[in-house]
Every structure is written in structure tokens, then in C-alpha cells.
Amino acid sequence: MAFLAMGSLPPESDGTDQEQRTPKTTVTLVSDNQCWISIIGPSSLKPQKLKKATLQLSKGEYRIYGRRYGYKMTTLLLKIQDGFEYDPIRIVCKKRGEEIEPDWDAMIPIKGRKNLQ
């Protein structure tokens, strides 16, 4: 599945707006198809369940949310930088009261690595 931010071009646009000229970075999200995943940032993704999705994201900071009734919400902070690549990002929600990693309630930063090509 591929998802892009929804939007429309102004009537006077020639089709080459800033969003289309900005290089995109490929990011893969992996989940258990039970959590509702949403993304807030320069590009957005409305809440939906998914097993795997490949996104084309512009440079910027994103917050990725995973929600599921009866479970703890997961929040990830993703900073997209030009020239970096990112491993698949796994998003699952843990049951309330389950033993989880320290600071799970805090936003978890996702780091990329420099693409040397």
C-alpha cells in the first residue's frame, strides 16, 4: 500500500508546486493490523489499520500515533532528513498494565542513517 498526503493544487498552479518538487523519502510502517495508525506532520495520514504501508514523506518532523481500545497509545517522533534512509518502523500498542520498556509513554525518536550513495 502506498499513501500520500491528500491535497489539491490551486487553480492557477501549473502542477509544479513546492510539494511536488521537494524530494521524498521512502518510509515503511509495519503494524499488527489491530492498531489505528495516524501521522501528523508536513504530510498526514488519516487513522487506519494496516499491516504494512510504504509512504513517501517530505523533509520535516512527524508524529506517528498508534491507538487501540484497551491498550496504551504509542507515539513515535520521526524526523525526515534529506539523504537519510530509515529501517521499517514497527508500531504496536501494548496492553494496559503489561510490562513495557521504560519511558514507553514518552515519544520515542526514530533515527535514520546517512545514505552514502
N, C-alpha and C positions, 0 to 999 in steps of 0.2 A: 504494500500500500504506500502511496506517496501522498503527502499532504502539503499544501502551500497556504500561506495566509490569504484570506479572502479579501477582495477589494476591487474597485473599478477605477478605470482611468478617467480623468476629467474629459469632457467632450473636445476641448481644444488640444488635447495631448496627441502627439504624433506616434505614440506607442513605445517611446524610449524613455520612460520616466526613470527617476533615480532608482526605484526598487528593481527594475529590470536590468539596469546597468551595474548594480552592485554585485560583486561575486558572491556566490552562495557556498556554504559549507554543508556537506552531507553529514547528517547525524541520524543514527538508528536508535529507536526506542524499542525496548523489549519488555513485555509485561505478561501477566498471567491470564489476561482476558477477563479478569474479575474486577479490577480497579478502573475507575473513571479517570482518565488521564487528560490533563489540560495544560496548555502552555500560555504564559503571558510574557510578552516582550515585543521587540520590533515586528516580529511575525507572531501570529497567535494560532492556537489550535483549540477549537471548542471541545468541551468534555466528551470523551468517547472511550469505549472499551476497545482494547487492541491486544494482539499477541506480538506483532512486530510491525513497525512503521518506519519508513525512510523519509526523512524530512530534509528539505533544502532551506537552510536558515541564513539570514543576513547577519553580518557582524553586529554584536551587541550582547546585552545581558538578558537572560531568560530565567524565569521561574517555572519549574515543571512540578505540577501537583498530581499526586495520586490519592484518590479518595475511594473509600468503600465503607458501606454501612457496617457499624460494629467493629471497625478496625481503626488504627491510628493513621492519620493523614501523613503522607510522605511529601516532603518539599525538597527539591533539588535546585541549586543555583548553577546555571550553565552560562559561561562567558565565551561567546564565539569570537575567535580572533582570526584574522586573515593568515593563511599559510599554516594553520594548525589542523590536525586531524584528531578525531575522537573515537574511542572504543565504543561499542554498543552500550547504551545506558539502560540499566535494568531498574524498573520501577514496580515495586510490590508494596502492599500495605500489610503491616504486622497486626495480629490480633491484640486488642487491648489487654494489658496485663502480661503479655508474653515477654520473656527476657529478650531485650534488644540491645544493640550496641549503645554505648554512651553517646549522649548528645543527639539521639535519633530525632528528637523533637526540633532540633535546630536545623537550619538549612544546610544541606550537605553540598559543598562545592565540587563541581566536576571539572577536572583539568584535562586539557588536550596536550598533544605533543607536537613539536615543530615538524612539519613536513619538509624533508630535506631534498625533495625532487625539484 
